[in-house]
Amino acid sequence: MSFLGCASEILQVPRYPRGVAHYLFNFVKEDAAKGPALLEQAGGFLRVRMWGIDADEPHRNALASGDFILIYLGAPEREFIGRAELASAVHDWTPSEAQVYPGDSPSGVLLAQVEVWDPPVPMNIVLSRIDPAGNAKADFQAGVVRITANEYETTLAVAAGRAPSTG
């Protein structure tokens, strides 16, 4: 998946309604609490329709209601487990949200239109359908990664078991 530089986003602060953005939420072992498997813990976040976003996360301030996200389990799984739409920008959890959030992040986003994929979609299959000239890759340093609309749609097409339409 391609990574768009933070500097370009900082310079383009929207003063008018903006287009929908697409992101990959990367969940890796360092993020997971000791004990539950990555899939189990990520599933818990999806069930309550909440996802924690740390204070130092790239794109934190760009996330907005209406953006589309893919939920990705990083190495060693390297698979997409679902998709969602953001129902809020990043905010500190309210007291009632903090009571139900199963993680330890003090802030995050609310999710809508959550879809969990069973079976998950392996990243290598998605990468095989994306233009190799791009910067697509399977491992990410950040927890929030900006992706292109084409990368998002290709992943949805693989999840649906069909090739994406062209044109």
Residue pairs with C-beta under 8 A, 6 or more apart in sequence:
1 24
1 135
1 136
1 137
1 140
1 145
1 147
1 148
1 151
2 134
2 135
2 136
2 146
2 147
2 148
2 151
3 135
3 140
3 142
3 145
3 146
4 146
6 58
6 59
9 59
9 62
9 146
18 64
20 66
20 67
20 68
21 62
21 63
21 64
21 67
21 68
21 146
22 67
22 68
22 69
22 70
22 146
22 147
22 148
22 149
22 151
22 152
23 59
23 63
23 67
23 68
23 69
23 70
23 144
23 145
23 146
23 147
24 69
24 70
24 72
24 140
24 144
24 145
24 147
25 51
25 69
25 70
25 71
25 72
25 143
25 144
26 72
26 74
26 140
26 142
26 143
26 144
26 145
27 38
27 41
27 42
27 71
27 72
27 73
27 74
27 143
28 38
28 73
28 74
28 75
28 143
29 38
29 74
29 75
31 143
32 38
32 41
33 41
33 103
33 104
36 44
38 73
38 77
39 73
39 77
39 81
39 120
41 102
41 103
42 71
42 73
42 81
43 81
43 116
44 102
44 103
45 51
45 52
45 101
45 102
45 103
46 71
46 81
46 82
46 84
46 111
46 114
46 116
48 100
48 101
48 102
49 84
49 87
49 110
49 111
49 112
49 114
50 93
50 97
50 100
50 101
50 108
50 109
50 110
50 111
51 69
51 84
51 108
51 109
51 111
52 101
52 103
52 104
52 105
52 107
52 108
53 60
53 63
53 90
53 105
53 107
53 108
53 109
53 143
53 144
54 60
54 105
54 107
54 143
55 107
57 142
57 143
57 144
58 142
58 144
58 145
59 142
59 144
59 145
59 146
60 90
60 144
61 90
62 146
63 86
63 89
63 90
63 109
63 144
64 86
64 89
65 86
65 87
65 88
65 89
66 85
66 86
67 85
67 86
68 83
68 84
68 85
68 86
68 152
69 83
69 84
69 85
69 86
69 111
70 80
70 82
70 83
70 147
70 152
70 155
71 80
71 81
71 82
71 83
71 84
72 79
72 80
72 81
72 123
72 140
73 79
73 80
73 81
73 120
74 139
74 140
75 138
75 139
77 120
78 122
78 123
78 124
78 138
78 139
79 120
79 121
79 122
79 123
80 117
80 120
80 121
80 123
80 126
80 155
80 159
81 116
81 117
81 120
81 121
82 114
82 115
82 116
82 117
83 113
83 114
83 115
83 117
83 155
83 156
83 159
84 111
84 112
84 113
84 114
84 115
85 111
85 112
85 113
86 109
86 110
86 111
86 112
87 109
87 110
87 111
87 112
88 109
88 110
89 109
90 107
90 108
90 109
91 107
91 108
91 109
92 106
92 107
93 101
93 106
93 107
93 108
97 110
98 106
101 108
117 159
121 155
121 158
121 159
123 138
124 138
125 158
126 151
126 154
126 155
126 158
127 136
127 137
127 138
129 154
129 157
129 158
129 163
129 164
130 136
130 150
130 151
130 154
134 148
134 151
136 151
150 164
153 164
154 164
156 164
157 163
157 164
